[in-house]
Amino acid sequence: MTLPTDYPDRAVCVVGLGYVGLTLAVTMADVGFQVHGVEIREEVLDKLQRGEPHFFEPGLTDMLARAAEHGRLTYARHITGEPVTRVYVITVGTPLDGDGRSRMDMVANVSREIAGVLNDGDLVIMRSTVKIGTTRDVVMPILDSAGVDYDIAFCPERTLEGQALPELRHLPQIVGAQNEQANARTAQLFQYLTPTVVRVGSIETAETIKLVDNAQRDVRFGFANEVARVCDAVGVSAEEVIRAGKLGYPRTNIPMPGPVGGPCLEKDPYILAESVEDKIGTLAITLGARRLNEAQPADAIGHLKAASAAIDGFPDDPVVTLAGIAFKGRPATDDMRGTTARLILDALMDAYPDARFRGFDALVDDATLSAFGLQPADDLEAAFAGANLFVIANNHPAFESMPVTRLAASMARPALIYDFWNNFIATDLDLPAGVGYLALGSHGVGRLPAG
């Protein structure tokens, strides 16, 4: 849908140009909004001014170029009231603190900046993930101090990294607002982006939907990882149990087990639990799944250590390659926020304190790998060559399709491939002598190199 030239809310200020804010900003600019982006990080602004995004997302560079060509996207470090906008969208981060509690200080700081320039009739849209009640209890009192009449709504972001730009154009957008006027106004704005807008009855409903969406995904993955534990305990393959159990059977839809992290799933279950702990206590299922997912990397590496210790001649100072460092591999991303590769690497360093560690990722750059504590490998061939352990940590398609028999031939002997994602079936692999293969949830049917 083309934005009419006389549409009154066409001037928008997006505050926070991280993943959520920048993808929204370029999408709005692409359909005709005049977008002013505010970002406090100078290094991010410098890149954007040169037309370079600070993270990988398919199509983002081209959309930044189009926005610049049409003069629809400008940048600044702070909200100053210039250029004049009618709509403010808050997309700043809401990380957890050291105690696992949600930090809303950035939301409060931005709200104070907006209050300083807020005019009668402006619209404020909360898009940051927040503890339930934050919009009403934190943001609105700050905005009220401006002494003007404004509209406010909560409109959660629910896109998938790697598919954010097309999803912003077709996923249903949830809209919850403080009254019917604000709800209708906000719904109209988002209808220029996506054909489906779902209007809900309150701000708190919209806040809850965001948290519940991500918590249920975490629980679903947590159950898959619990299935992996069961299968390891009884000596069967989780891959086979899950694949065969749901084949042609519509009432079972368990995903494959694997590490679970990322910028949303690592924190949103905690924010949901924190939102209601004073009302109903601990959320047993939500927090149980989160803690199981957090414990899984160390549990798996503990099994790997025991398996390698049983291999005759396995060195005390192995060369270890950790492959797949971004928090996920499908859809592909270079996002390191909340990556479980950190938990896996920490566990590997504890298990093999004298090891030499290398890293490979299809998108993460060498500087990031080095800062992570890994010697970068240029490609899969280099990642395998001379390694005693090759650990597949994320689900990038490159691992599923790699010629593992040929690559494994260059490994040091004895050697072991550990696969968190069950890309292969151990009994089907034709591995070189001295190379074994284990997969998460399929330990009992794995193959160790002959002693």
N, C-alpha and C positions, 0 to 999 in steps of 0.2 A: 504494500500500500504506500502511495506517495504522500509525503507530508504536505498539506496545503500551505501555501505561502502566508496565509493569514491566521494560521493556527497559533493561539495565544501562548502556548507553553513550549514553543520551539527552542527557546534559549535555556540550556541545561548546564548546571555545574556538577561534575562528578568528582567527589572528594575521596581520593585514595586510588591511585592508578596501579594497584597490584593486579593479580590475575582477574578478579571479579570486576574491578573498576575499569581496567583498560579494555577488556573485551566488550563490556557494555558501551563504553564511550565510542569506540570505533564503529560499533553496530548502529548506534543512534546517529552518528555522523553520516553513516552510509545511507540512511533512509531520509536524511534531510534536516536533522536537528543541528543547531549550532551549539557545539559542546565545548565547555571550558573545563579542562582537567586540572585538578589540584593534587600535587604530590610533593611531600616534604623531602624526599630523598634526592639529593642533587645529582647523583650518578644516574638515577633513573630518568630524571628530566633531561640530562645531557644526551642520553641515548635517544629519547623520544624526539627531541629537537632535530636530531639527525635522521629521523625516520626509522630508528632501530628499536624494536621491542626488546625488553629485558628478560624475556622468557620465550620459549618455543611454543607456538600454537599455529597449526596449519592455517594459512591464509591471512594471518595477522599483519605481516609486513606489507602485503598488497593493499590491505584495507587502510593501514596507516598512510600509505602513499596517496590513496584516493582522497582521504580526508584532508591531507595537506594540499593536494591539487585543487580541491574545491574550497579551501579556506574554512572548513567546518570544525576544526579541532585546534584549540589553543591551550597553552599550559602556563602554570604558575606554581609557586611554592606555597602560597597562602591565599586564603579567601579575602579579597579586598573590596568586593562589591563591584569591581570592574573586570571584565565587562558585566553589564547588568543582566542578571538572569532571573527567571521566575521559578525555576525548579532546582532544588538541591538534592543530590543523591549521595547518601553516605555509604561508602564501600571500604572503610578502613578495616584493618585486621582486628581480631578479637582473640588473641592467643591465651593459653593457660599460663598461670604463673608457676613458680617453683613448687607450690603446694597443690597444683592441679585445679586451681580455682580460676574461673573466667575473669579476664581483665577487660573492663569496660572503660578504662581511662582514655583510650584513644577516641572512642565514640563520644565521651563527655567533652574532650578537648575540641573536637570538630564541631560539636553542637554549640559550644561557646563561640567559636569563630563565626558560625552561621548566624547565631543570635545577634552578633554585632552588625550584620548587614541585612538582616531580615526585614522585609517590607510587607505591608498589608497585601493579602492575596497570594503570597508565595506558597509553594508546595514543597514540603520536605519528605523525601522518600528514604526510609531506612532499608538498606540492603545487606548490611553486615550481619553475620550470624551472632545472635545475642541470647543471653539468659532471658527466659520468658518474663515479661513485664518491664524489660529495660526501656523500650520505646516510651511507655507511659510513665514509668517511675524515674527515669534518668534523663532521657532526651527532652521530653515535653516540658518539665519544669524549667530547664535551662532556656529553651526557646521562648517560653512564656515570659521570661524576664525582658524580652525585647518589647513587650507591650503592644504587639500588633496581632491582627487576626491572620492566621495562616492555616493551611491544610497539612495533614500529616498522614502517612501510610507506611505500612511495612510490606515489602515486596521481595521475598527471598529469591536468591540466586540458586539455581538447581542444575547448572550445566555440568557436563562431563569434560574434564580436561582432554584436549585432543579433538573435541567436537563442539567446543563452546560456541563458535561463531554461527554454524548452521543451527545449533539448538536454540540460540537466542531468537531465531526467526521462526521456530515452529513449536517449541515446547510450551505447554500451558503456563501462563504466568499467574501466580497466586497474588491477590491483592486484598489486604486487610487494612481498614482505615478507621479514624476516630468517629466519622459520621458518614452519612450517605453521600453528601456532597463531595467529600474528599475521596470516597470510594469510587464514585462515578468518574470524577476527574482523572484519577490515577489510572483507572481501567481504560479510559479513552487514550491516554498517553501510550500505554503499552500495546494497545491494539494497532498502533502503527509499526510495531516490531513483530508481533506474533498474532496469528488469527484467533487464538484461544486465550481468554482471560477468565480466571476463576475468582469470582468475588466472594469473600468469606465475611463472616459476621463481625469480626473484631480484629484489632491489631494482634492480640494475644493468640488468636487462632492461627494467624499467618506465622507468627514466631514459632509456635509449637509445630506446625507442619514441617518447617525447615529442619528442626532438630529430630523429629520423629522419622523423617525420610532417611536421614543419614544413620540414625541409631538402628533402624531396622536392617539396613544393609550390613552394619557391623555385626549385629546379632546373627544374621544369615551366614556371613562368612565365619563367625565364631563357631556356629554349629558344624560347618564343614570341617573346621580345624579340630573340633571334638571328634568327629567321625574319623579323622586321620589318626587321632590318638587311640581310638578303639581298634582300628585296623592294625596299627602297629602292635597293640597289646595281644591281639589274637593271631597275628601272623598272616593276614590277608592284605590284598592291595586296595587301598582307598580309591585309586583310579578305577579299578574294575567294579568295586562296590557301587560307586556313584554312577559311573557310565552305564553299567548294566541295569542298575536299579531304576533309572529314570527313562530308559529306552522304551518309547511307546507307552509310557505310563504317565498320564498328565498330572497326577496328584503328588508326584515327587519332582522337585526341581532344585536339588542341592548343587551349589557351585563346587568347583574343584577347590581343595584346600590350598592355602598359600599365605604368605605374609600379608598382613592387613595394616595399612597406615595411610599416610597422606594428610594434607592440611585440614580435611574435614573429619574423617573417621577417627583420627587420633584425639580430637577434642570435643566434637559435638555430643557424643554420648555422655561425657562428663558434664557439659553445660546443661543437657537435659536433666541429668540426675540432680545437679545443683539447684535447678529451678524449682524442684518440688521436695527437696530433702527436709525442709522445715514443716511440710504438710503431710507427707506420707512415708518419710524415711528413705531407706536405700532402695534403689531400683535394682532388684536382684538379677533379673535377666539381662538388662542393659549393661550393668557394670560387670557382671560375670563374664559376658561375652568379650567385653573390652579387655579385661584383665587376662583372659585366656589368650586372646590375640597378641597381647603384649608379651606374654610369657613364651609363646611358641618359638621365636627365633632361638632363644637360649636353650630350650628343651631340645630342639632339633640338632643344634651344634653339639650338645652334650652326647647325643646318640652318635653323631659323626665322629666325635673324639674317641668314643668307646670302640667304634668300628675300625677306625684307623689304627688304634692301639693293638688290635687283634691281628693286624696284617704284618707278617714277617718282613722285617727290613724297612718298615715305614720310618722315614727320618724324623728326628726330633726338631729339625729346623726346615720344615717343608716350604716349598714355594706355593703360595696360596693365591689363586685368582678369584676375586669376587666379581661376578658378572651381573650387570643389571643394577645400577646404583640409584636411579630415579625411583620415586615411590611406586611407580607402576610402569608397565611397558606397553599396555594395550588399553586405549589408544596411546600412542607413543607421546612421551613428554620428557622434558629435562628438569622437571620440578623436583627439588630435593626436600621440600618441606614435609616433615613427618615421615621420611623414608625409613622403612624397617631395615634397610641396608646398614644403618648405624647400629641397630641392636645386633644384627648378624655379625658385623665386623667386630664389635666389642666382645661378643661371645667367642669369635674365632681368635682374637688376640689373647683372651684369657685361656683358651684351650691350647693354643700353640704360641706361647710367648716368644719363642725364638724363630718364628716363621718370618719369611719375607713376603710382603703383601703387594699384590698387583690388582689393578682394577680395569674393568672394561664396561663401557656403556655406549649404546648406539647414538645417543644424543648429548650426554653430559660431557662438557669440554675437559681438556686435560688439566687446566688450572683448578677446576672444581674437584676433580679426582685427586689431585695432589694435596689440596687443602683438606680433603676428607681423610688423608692418611694412606693413600694408595699410589703406587707407581703406575702411571697410565700405560695401558697397552693399546697400540694403534688400531688393531683389528682382532677378529676372533683367532686368526692364526697365531698372532703374537701372544694372545691371552692364554692359549693352550700350551704353547711351546715351553717345555721345561717345567711345567707345573706338576706338583704332586696332588694338589687339591684344586678342583674347579667347581665353584659353588654358584649355581644359578639362582639369583635372588629375586628377579622380577620376571614378569610374563611377556617380555618383548617378543614379537614374532620371529626375530632373528634366531632365537634359541630353539624354537620349535622346528624351524626349517634347516638348521645347520647340519652339515654332513659330519655327524659326531664321530663316526668310525674313522674317517680320514683325519679329523682334527685331533682325536685322542692319540693317534699314532706318534705325535710329537711330544707327548707328555713324558715327564720323568717317571721312572718305575721304582717301586710300585706307585700307582696313582688311583685316585678315586674321584668320580664326578658325583656331586650331591645336588639334586634337583628339587628345589622347593615347589616346582610347578608341574611335576609329572609329565614332562614333555615327551618322554619315551617310556616304553614298556621294557623292563630289564631283560625279560626272557627273549625279546625280539631283537635285542641289540647284538651286533657282531663286533664286539670290542677287541682291540689288540690284547695280546697276552700281557698280564700285569696291570690291567686297567679295570676297575670295578665301577658300578653304578648303583646309587641309592636314591630313592625319591621319598619325599614327605608322605607319610601315611602308608608307604609301601616298603618299609624297612624289611619286613619279614620275607619279601619275595625279591629283594635286591640281589645284586651280584658283587661279591668281594673278589679282588684279585687273588689268584692262587698263591699260596705261600711257597 
